[in-house]
Amino acid sequence: MPPVYMKQTVIKYGVGFGSALAMAVSFTLNKSIFWAIIHGILGWIYVLYAWIFKTY
């Protein structure tokens, strides 16, 4: 079983990378900074939802 600090680091960087990727893809497809920001925020809302309801 990996140490707790390793798990927290993976989650921290994984979520940051996920948000950045969502924003980059959104901007590429829509050519809109507004939608890129919205998609980045929605990624965080999904993380909170999954954390609260343990859907992972």
PDB file of N, CA, C and O in Angstrom:
ATOM      1  N   MET A   1       0.851  -1.190   0.000  1.00  0.00           N
ATOM      2  CA  MET A   1       0.000   0.000   0.000  1.00  0.00           C
ATOM      3  C   MET A   1       0.887   1.241   0.000  1.00  0.00           C
ATOM      4  O   MET A   1       1.769   1.367   0.849  1.00  0.00           O
ATOM      5  N   PRO A   2       0.662   2.174  -0.957  1.00  0.00           N
ATOM      6  CA  PRO A   2       1.510   3.371  -1.021  1.00  0.00           C
ATOM      7  C   PRO A   2       1.259   4.293   0.165  1.00  0.00           C
ATOM      8  O   PRO A   2       0.175   4.298   0.747  1.00  0.00           O
ATOM      9  N   PRO A   3       2.276   5.067   0.512  1.00  0.00           N
ATOM     10  CA  PRO A   3       2.104   6.029   1.614  1.00  0.00           C
ATOM     11  C   PRO A   3       1.030   7.061   1.287  1.00  0.00           C
ATOM     12  O   PRO A   3       0.728   7.316   0.121  1.00  0.00           O
ATOM     13  N   VAL A   4       0.469   7.641   2.322  1.00  0.00           N
ATOM     14  CA  VAL A   4      -0.609   8.619   2.164  1.00  0.00           C
ATOM     15  C   VAL A   4      -0.140   9.842   1.381  1.00  0.00           C
ATOM     16  O   VAL A   4      -0.876  10.359   0.540  1.00  0.00           O
ATOM     17  N   TYR A   5       1.081  10.309   1.650  1.00  0.00           N
ATOM     18  CA  TYR A   5       1.555  11.519   0.962  1.00  0.00           C
ATOM     19  C   TYR A   5       1.642  11.300  -0.539  1.00  0.00           C
ATOM     20  O   TYR A   5       1.420  12.237  -1.306  1.00  0.00           O
ATOM     21  N   MET A   6       1.958  10.093  -0.977  1.00  0.00           N
ATOM     22  CA  MET A   6       2.008   9.819  -2.416  1.00  0.00           C
ATOM     23  C   MET A   6       0.612   9.899  -3.023  1.00  0.00           C
ATOM     24  O   MET A   6       0.440  10.433  -4.118  1.00  0.00           O
ATOM     25  N   LYS A   7      -0.382   9.371  -2.318  1.00  0.00           N
ATOM     26  CA  LYS A   7      -1.760   9.397  -2.803  1.00  0.00           C
ATOM     27  C   LYS A   7      -2.249  10.840  -2.926  1.00  0.00           C
ATOM     28  O   LYS A   7      -2.901  11.184  -3.912  1.00  0.00           O
ATOM     29  N   GLN A   8      -1.945  11.685  -1.945  1.00  0.00           N
ATOM     30  CA  GLN A   8      -2.368  13.082  -1.980  1.00  0.00           C
ATOM     31  C   GLN A   8      -1.696  13.826  -3.132  1.00  0.00           C
ATOM     32  O   GLN A   8      -2.322  14.674  -3.767  1.00  0.00           O
ATOM     33  N   THR A   9      -0.438  13.520  -3.406  1.00  0.00           N
ATOM     34  CA  THR A   9       0.272  14.173  -4.497  1.00  0.00           C
ATOM     35  C   THR A   9      -0.333  13.788  -5.841  1.00  0.00           C
ATOM     36  O   THR A   9      -0.512  14.641  -6.709  1.00  0.00           O
ATOM     37  N   VAL A  10      -0.646  12.519  -6.014  1.00  0.00           N
ATOM     38  CA  VAL A  10      -1.242  12.061  -7.259  1.00  0.00           C
ATOM     39  C   VAL A  10      -2.583  12.728  -7.481  1.00  0.00           C
ATOM     40  O   VAL A  10      -2.885  13.164  -8.592  1.00  0.00           O
ATOM     41  N   ILE A  11      -3.392  12.812  -6.436  1.00  0.00           N
ATOM     42  CA  ILE A  11      -4.702  13.459  -6.548  1.00  0.00           C
ATOM     43  C   ILE A  11      -4.534  14.937  -6.862  1.00  0.00           C
ATOM     44  O   ILE A  11      -5.230  15.470  -7.726  1.00  0.00           O
ATOM     45  N   LYS A  12      -3.621  15.603  -6.172  1.00  0.00           N
ATOM     46  CA  LYS A  12      -3.404  17.039  -6.373  1.00  0.00           C
ATOM     47  C   LYS A  12      -3.010  17.339  -7.816  1.00  0.00           C
ATOM     48  O   LYS A  12      -3.609  18.206  -8.452  1.00  0.00           O
ATOM     49  N   TYR A  13      -2.016  16.636  -8.336  1.00  0.00           N
ATOM     50  CA  TYR A  13      -1.553  16.905  -9.691  1.00  0.00           C
ATOM     51  C   TYR A  13      -2.520  16.364 -10.737  1.00  0.00           C
ATOM     52  O   TYR A  13      -2.643  16.941 -11.818  1.00  0.00           O
ATOM     53  N   GLY A  14      -3.202  15.277 -10.435  1.00  0.00           N
ATOM     54  CA  GLY A  14      -4.174  14.723 -11.374  1.00  0.00           C
ATOM     55  C   GLY A  14      -5.337  15.658 -11.597  1.00  0.00           C
ATOM     56  O   GLY A  14      -5.774  15.848 -12.732  1.00  0.00           O
ATOM     57  N   VAL A  15      -5.845  16.244 -10.531  1.00  0.00           N
ATOM     58  CA  VAL A  15      -6.968  17.172 -10.648  1.00  0.00           C
ATOM     59  C   VAL A  15      -6.533  18.440 -11.362  1.00  0.00           C
ATOM     60  O   VAL A  15      -7.272  18.958 -12.199  1.00  0.00           O
ATOM     61  N   GLY A  16      -5.355  18.947 -11.050  1.00  0.00           N
ATOM     62  CA  GLY A  16      -4.845  20.136 -11.728  1.00  0.00           C
ATOM     63  C   GLY A  16      -4.641  19.898 -13.212  1.00  0.00           C
ATOM     64  O   GLY A  16      -4.977  20.752 -14.033  1.00  0.00           O
ATOM     65  N   PHE A  17      -4.096  18.748 -13.558  1.00  0.00           N
ATOM     66  CA  PHE A  17      -3.893  18.404 -14.959  1.00  0.00           C
ATOM     67  C   PHE A  17      -5.232  18.217 -15.662  1.00  0.00           C
ATOM     68  O   PHE A  17      -5.399  18.634 -16.808  1.00  0.00           O
ATOM     69  N   GLY A  18      -6.186  17.590 -14.974  1.00  0.00           N
ATOM     70  CA  GLY A  18      -7.512  17.377 -15.556  1.00  0.00           C
ATOM     71  C   GLY A  18      -8.206  18.693 -15.885  1.00  0.00           C
ATOM     72  O   GLY A  18      -8.807  18.834 -16.950  1.00  0.00           O
ATOM     73  N   SER A  19      -8.124  19.647 -14.978  1.00  0.00           N
ATOM     74  CA  SER A  19      -8.741  20.957 -15.216  1.00  0.00           C
ATOM     75  C   SER A  19      -8.047  21.673 -16.372  1.00  0.00           C
ATOM     76  O   SER A  19      -8.706  22.260 -17.231  1.00  0.00           O
ATOM     77  N   ALA A  20      -6.730  21.624 -16.391  1.00  0.00           N
ATOM     78  CA  ALA A  20      -5.993  22.279 -17.467  1.00  0.00           C
ATOM     79  C   ALA A  20      -6.306  21.637 -18.814  1.00  0.00           C
ATOM     80  O   ALA A  20      -6.447  22.329 -19.822  1.00  0.00           O
ATOM     81  N   LEU A  21      -6.410  20.329 -18.823  1.00  0.00           N
ATOM     82  CA  LEU A  21      -6.735  19.631 -20.065  1.00  0.00           C
ATOM     83  C   LEU A  21      -8.145  19.976 -20.537  1.00  0.00           C
ATOM     84  O   LEU A  21      -8.363  20.209 -21.726  1.00  0.00           O
ATOM     85  N   ALA A  22      -9.102  20.009 -19.607  1.00  0.00           N
ATOM     86  CA  ALA A  22     -10.477  20.371 -19.973  1.00  0.00           C
ATOM     87  C   ALA A  22     -10.534  21.778 -20.546  1.00  0.00           C
ATOM     88  O   ALA A  22     -11.242  22.024 -21.522  1.00  0.00           O
ATOM     89  N   MET A  23      -9.795  22.699 -19.945  1.00  0.00           N
ATOM     90  CA  MET A  23      -9.793  24.071 -20.428  1.00  0.00           C
ATOM     91  C   MET A  23      -9.119  24.176 -21.798  1.00  0.00           C
ATOM     92  O   MET A  23      -9.591  24.913 -22.664  1.00  0.00           O
ATOM     93  N   ALA A  24      -8.031  23.450 -21.997  1.00  0.00           N
ATOM     94  CA  ALA A  24      -7.327  23.497 -23.280  1.00  0.00           C
ATOM     95  C   ALA A  24      -8.189  22.922 -24.406  1.00  0.00           C
ATOM     96  O   ALA A  24      -8.275  23.503 -25.488  1.00  0.00           O
ATOM     97  N   VAL A  25      -8.818  21.790 -24.148  1.00  0.00           N
ATOM     98  CA  VAL A  25      -9.673  21.174 -25.164  1.00  0.00           C
ATOM     99  C   VAL A  25     -10.870  22.068 -25.457  1.00  0.00           C
ATOM    100  O   VAL A  25     -11.251  22.249 -26.613  1.00  0.00           O
ATOM    101  N   SER A  26     -11.460  22.627 -24.403  1.00  0.00           N
ATOM    102  CA  SER A  26     -12.606  23.505 -24.585  1.00  0.00           C
ATOM    103  C   SER A  26     -12.236  24.726 -25.426  1.00  0.00           C
ATOM    104  O   SER A  26     -12.981  25.119 -26.324  1.00  0.00           O
ATOM    105  N   PHE A  27     -11.083  25.321 -25.130  1.00  0.00           N
ATOM    106  CA  PHE A  27     -10.672  26.500 -25.894  1.00  0.00           C
ATOM    107  C   PHE A  27     -10.393  26.136 -27.348  1.00  0.00           C
ATOM    108  O   PHE A  27     -10.732  26.891 -28.260  1.00  0.00           O
ATOM    109  N   THR A  28      -9.774  24.976 -27.560  1.00  0.00           N
ATOM    110  CA  THR A  28      -9.466  24.543 -28.924  1.00  0.00           C
ATOM    111  C   THR A  28     -10.745  24.330 -29.727  1.00  0.00           C
ATOM    112  O   THR A  28     -10.818  24.714 -30.895  1.00  0.00           O
ATOM    113  N   LEU A  29     -11.744  23.727 -29.112  1.00  0.00           N
ATOM    114  CA  LEU A  29     -12.978  23.435 -29.831  1.00  0.00           C
ATOM    115  C   LEU A  29     -13.880  24.659 -29.992  1.00  0.00           C
ATOM    116  O   LEU A  29     -14.482  24.850 -31.048  1.00  0.00           O
ATOM    117  N   ASN A  30     -13.977  25.493 -28.940  1.00  0.00           N
ATOM    118  CA  ASN A  30     -14.942  26.601 -28.948  1.00  0.00           C
ATOM    119  C   ASN A  30     -14.327  27.959 -29.263  1.00  0.00           C
ATOM    120  O   ASN A  30     -15.053  28.897 -29.591  1.00  0.00           O
ATOM    121  N   LYS A  31     -13.016  28.082 -29.170  1.00  0.00           N
ATOM    122  CA  LYS A  31     -12.317  29.371 -29.374  1.00  0.00           C
ATOM    123  C   LYS A  31     -12.884  30.465 -28.466  1.00  0.00           C
ATOM    124  O   LYS A  31     -13.047  31.614 -28.876  1.00  0.00           O
ATOM    125  N   SER A  32     -13.183  30.070 -27.205  1.00  0.00           N
ATOM    126  CA  SER A  32     -13.766  31.007 -26.258  1.00  0.00           C
ATOM    127  C   SER A  32     -13.137  30.816 -24.883  1.00  0.00           C
ATOM    128  O   SER A  32     -13.162  29.722 -24.319  1.00  0.00           O
ATOM    129  N   ILE A  33     -12.575  31.897 -24.357  1.00  0.00           N
ATOM    130  CA  ILE A  33     -11.990  31.833 -23.016  1.00  0.00           C
ATOM    131  C   ILE A  33     -13.087  31.620 -21.977  1.00  0.00           C
ATOM    132  O   ILE A  33     -12.878  30.916 -20.988  1.00  0.00           O
ATOM    133  N   PHE A  34     -14.249  32.220 -22.194  1.00  0.00           N
ATOM    134  CA  PHE A  34     -15.380  32.065 -21.268  1.00  0.00           C
ATOM    135  C   PHE A  34     -15.730  30.593 -21.077  1.00  0.00           C
ATOM    136  O   PHE A  34     -15.844  30.126 -19.944  1.00  0.00           O
ATOM    137  N   TRP A  35     -15.901  29.856 -22.182  1.00  0.00           N
ATOM    138  CA  TRP A  35     -16.269  28.439 -22.072  1.00  0.00           C
ATOM    139  C   TRP A  35     -15.139  27.614 -21.484  1.00  0.00           C
ATOM    140  O   TRP A  35     -15.392  26.635 -20.781  1.00  0.00           O
ATOM    141  N   ALA A  36     -13.906  27.986 -21.755  1.00  0.00           N
ATOM    142  CA  ALA A  36     -12.776  27.271 -21.172  1.00  0.00           C
ATOM    143  C   ALA A  36     -12.795  27.395 -19.648  1.00  0.00           C
ATOM    144  O   ALA A  36     -12.557  26.418 -18.939  1.00  0.00           O
ATOM    145  N   ILE A  37     -13.078  28.590 -19.151  1.00  0.00           N
ATOM    146  CA  ILE A  37     -13.153  28.800 -17.695  1.00  0.00           C
ATOM    147  C   ILE A  37     -14.324  28.026 -17.108  1.00  0.00           C
ATOM    148  O   ILE A  37     -14.189  27.402 -16.056  1.00  0.00           O
ATOM    149  N   ILE A  38     -15.460  28.059 -17.772  1.00  0.00           N
ATOM    150  CA  ILE A  38     -16.637  27.317 -17.294  1.00  0.00           C
ATOM    151  C   ILE A  38     -16.324  25.823 -17.207  1.00  0.00           C
ATOM    152  O   ILE A  38     -16.669  25.183 -16.214  1.00  0.00           O
ATOM    153  N   HIS A  39     -15.683  25.263 -18.221  1.00  0.00           N
ATOM    154  CA  HIS A  39     -15.366  23.838 -18.206  1.00  0.00           C
ATOM    155  C   HIS A  39     -14.336  23.502 -17.135  1.00  0.00           C
ATOM    156  O   HIS A  39     -14.391  22.423 -16.545  1.00  0.00           O
ATOM    157  N   GLY A  40     -13.407  24.402 -16.877  1.00  0.00           N
ATOM    158  CA  GLY A  40     -12.452  24.188 -15.789  1.00  0.00           C
ATOM    159  C   GLY A  40     -13.147  24.159 -14.435  1.00  0.00           C
ATOM    160  O   GLY A  40     -12.818  23.334 -13.582  1.00  0.00           O
ATOM    161  N   ILE A  41     -14.108  25.060 -14.235  1.00  0.00           N
ATOM    162  CA  ILE A  41     -14.873  25.096 -12.975  1.00  0.00           C
ATOM    163  C   ILE A  41     -15.758  23.867 -12.846  1.00  0.00           C
ATOM    164  O   ILE A  41     -15.862  23.286 -11.765  1.00  0.00           O
ATOM    165  N   LEU A  42     -16.394  23.469 -13.935  1.00  0.00           N
ATOM    166  CA  LEU A  42     -17.252  22.278 -13.882  1.00  0.00           C
ATOM    167  C   LEU A  42     -16.453  21.032 -13.529  1.00  0.00           C
ATOM    168  O   LEU A  42     -16.984  20.119 -12.897  1.00  0.00           O
ATOM    169  N   GLY A  43     -15.204  20.979 -13.920  1.00  0.00           N
ATOM    170  CA  GLY A  43     -14.353  19.853 -13.534  1.00  0.00           C
ATOM    171  C   GLY A  43     -14.196  19.786 -12.026  1.00  0.00           C
ATOM    172  O   GLY A  43     -14.244  18.699 -11.450  1.00  0.00           O
ATOM    173  N   TRP A  44     -14.007  20.926 -11.377  1.00  0.00           N
ATOM    174  CA  TRP A  44     -13.880  20.961  -9.921  1.00  0.00           C
ATOM    175  C   TRP A  44     -15.207  20.602  -9.248  1.00  0.00           C
ATOM    176  O   TRP A  44     -15.213  19.932  -8.215  1.00  0.00           O
ATOM    177  N   ILE A  45     -16.313  21.035  -9.815  1.00  0.00           N
ATOM    178  CA  ILE A  45     -17.623  20.692  -9.247  1.00  0.00           C
ATOM    179  C   ILE A  45     -17.826  19.185  -9.295  1.00  0.00           C
ATOM    180  O   ILE A  45     -18.367  18.603  -8.355  1.00  0.00           O
ATOM    181  N   TYR A  46     -17.394  18.543 -10.389  1.00  0.00           N
ATOM    182  CA  TYR A  46     -17.516  17.093 -10.474  1.00  0.00           C
ATOM    183  C   TYR A  46     -16.639  16.405  -9.428  1.00  0.00           C
ATOM    184  O   TYR A  46     -17.047  15.401  -8.843  1.00  0.00           O
ATOM    185  N   VAL A  47     -15.448  16.930  -9.190  1.00  0.00           N
ATOM    186  CA  VAL A  47     -14.569  16.354  -8.164  1.00  0.00           C
ATOM    187  C   VAL A  47     -15.238  16.429  -6.800  1.00  0.00           C
ATOM    188  O   VAL A  47     -15.203  15.462  -6.040  1.00  0.00           O
ATOM    189  N   LEU A  48     -15.843  17.561  -6.483  1.00  0.00           N
ATOM    190  CA  LEU A  48     -16.546  17.699  -5.200  1.00  0.00           C
ATOM    191  C   LEU A  48     -17.733  16.741  -5.116  1.00  0.00           C
ATOM    192  O   LEU A  48     -17.964  16.135  -4.069  1.00  0.00           O
ATOM    193  N   TYR A  49     -18.474  16.601  -6.191  1.00  0.00           N
ATOM    194  CA  TYR A  49     -19.606  15.674  -6.236  1.00  0.00           C
ATOM    195  C   TYR A  49     -19.136  14.240  -5.992  1.00  0.00           C
ATOM    196  O   TYR A  49     -19.735  13.508  -5.204  1.00  0.00           O
ATOM    197  N   ALA A  50     -18.055  13.845  -6.677  1.00  0.00           N
ATOM    198  CA  ALA A  50     -17.538  12.490  -6.512  1.00  0.00           C
ATOM    199  C   ALA A  50     -17.024  12.279  -5.089  1.00  0.00           C
ATOM    200  O   ALA A  50     -17.188  11.193  -4.533  1.00  0.00           O
ATOM    201  N   TRP A  51     -16.414  13.284  -4.503  1.00  0.00           N
ATOM    202  CA  TRP A  51     -15.902  13.177  -3.146  1.00  0.00           C
ATOM    203  C   TRP A  51     -17.044  13.038  -2.144  1.00  0.00           C
ATOM    204  O   TRP A  51     -16.960  12.230  -1.219  1.00  0.00           O
ATOM    205  N   ILE A  52     -18.097  13.810  -2.318  1.00  0.00           N
ATOM    206  CA  ILE A  52     -19.235  13.770  -1.389  1.00  0.00           C
ATOM    207  C   ILE A  52     -20.007  12.461  -1.509  1.00  0.00           C
ATOM    208  O   ILE A  52     -20.344  11.844  -0.499  1.00  0.00           O
ATOM    209  N   PHE A  53     -20.287  12.036  -2.735  1.00  0.00           N
ATOM    210  CA  PHE A  53     -21.121  10.866  -2.929  1.00  0.00           C
ATOM    211  C   PHE A  53     -20.331   9.582  -3.192  1.00  0.00           C
ATOM    212  O   PHE A  53     -20.923   8.524  -3.404  1.00  0.00           O
ATOM    213  N   LYS A  54     -19.008   9.669  -3.180  1.00  0.00           N
ATOM    214  CA  LYS A  54     -18.118   8.499  -3.337  1.00  0.00           C
ATOM    215  C   LYS A  54     -18.494   7.676  -4.568  1.00  0.00           C
ATOM    216  O   LYS A  54     -18.708   6.468  -4.461  1.00  0.00           O
ATOM    217  N   THR A  55     -18.576   8.308  -5.720  1.00  0.00           N
ATOM    218  CA  THR A  55     -18.936   7.603  -6.938  1.00  0.00           C
ATOM    219  C   THR A  55     -17.738   7.015  -7.665  1.00  0.00           C
ATOM    220  O   THR A  55     -17.907   6.430  -8.734  1.00  0.00           O
ATOM    221  N   TYR A  56     -16.553   7.147  -7.133  1.00  0.00           N
ATOM    222  CA  TYR A  56     -15.360   6.653  -7.813  1.00  0.00           C
ATOM    223  C   TYR A  56     -15.029   5.245  -7.401  1.00  0.00           C
ATOM    224  O   TYR A  56     -14.049   4.676  -7.882  1.00  0.00           O
TER     225      TYR A  56
END
